[in-house]
Amino acid sequence: MAHSLRLAARGLGNVWPNPAVGCVLVKDGLVVGRGWTQPGGRPHAEVRALQQAGPAARGATAYVTLEPCAHHGQTPPCAEALIAAGVARVVTALTDPDPRVSGKGHRMLHSAGIAVTEGVLTDEATRINAGFLKRVTRGLPFVTLKLATTLDGRIATASGDSRWITGPLSRRKVHALRMSHDAVMVGSGTALADDPDLTVRELGALRQPVRVVLDRLLRHDPASRLGRTATADSPVWLLHGPKAPQARRAAWSTTGAKLIEVAEDEGGLDLTAALSALAQKGITRVLCEGGGTLAAGLVMAGLADELAIFSGGVLIGADGRSALGPLGLSALADAPRPTLRESQTLGPDLYSLWSLV
């Protein structure tokens, strides 16, 4: 199952709206087939593993990170494929919460006389598919906040200069994070200040993340890098409010970018509505690279799931721009207390990943 989970992780960022699943077929102590969900969500992991195993699948044990699907979609159910191949036993990590499956796959296998073992390495499987699970159960994507900060918690000087707080190894790690998420999101302030590209470069990405800008009034220029590079293979989505000028909507629509109108609240775009809109489009994992205001808004709304912090050996001082905007706290007891999940050095920088949930 641990091997299946490593295979499943290869699909992160490539398979939305599907879950990232891994499957390993073992017979007589030997791996006879393995697979993971392919870019775009098809073929599924079980199908790939069965194709590799061929006749050797008969009598084998299948280790699958998520309950095999039991419904007819673009392809037949994976549970049926396992039955037809003559697999003797299926071991799973998670029950699929999708109501089209949710136990039906396990029951289908049982009914066919296949031994089923559930709940193996469930915690690890839950972490890998946290985005899919959150989208299905809560209608929201999993959100990672990425912050590149100085030692004193600043993301730029007072003038906005931020290149570069961290070094090349950290920037390469950021591209790896982009590659493992379905979408990269910034606010209009960051888009205007940085004219970002937000693509994955150098790492040979199989599928570029959707580039998302939260831009209430569509202030960002259609002639920007995002506007010039919006394509079907490298999509740009702009989430805007009801008051966005029609002229700006028309200008952006000619670039190939997708315009998505969402509700507003007193602070601007309703962040819950914005993330819900992304989930409705199939997005399961979002990497937020916005500024301190957007980051603080997501934290205060309880919409951020983890923090990815890159800390460079630089000091800017109190006149620099804070990594996190005001949270409105008056008592330390009310402050969020993330849990450290991992840390590593990247050249002269320190990377740490913190869970907020």
ABEGO torsion letter per residue (X at the ends): XAAAAAAAAAABGAAOABBBBBBBBBBGGBBABBBBBBBGGOBBAAAAAAAAAEAAABGBBBBBABBBBABBBABBBAAAAAAAAGBABBBBABBBABAABGGAAAAAAAAAGBBBBBGBGAAAAAAAAAAAAAAAAAGBBBBBBBBBBBAAGBABBAAGBAOBABBAAAAAAAAAAAAABABBBBBAAAAAAAGBAGBBBGAGBABBBBBBBBBAAGABBAABAAAAABBAABBBBBBBBAABBAAAAAAAAAAGBBBBBBBBBAAEBBAAAAAAAAAAAGBABBBBABBAAAAAAAAAAGABABBBBBBBBBBAEAABBBABBBAGBABAAABBBBBBABBBBBEABBBBBBBAX
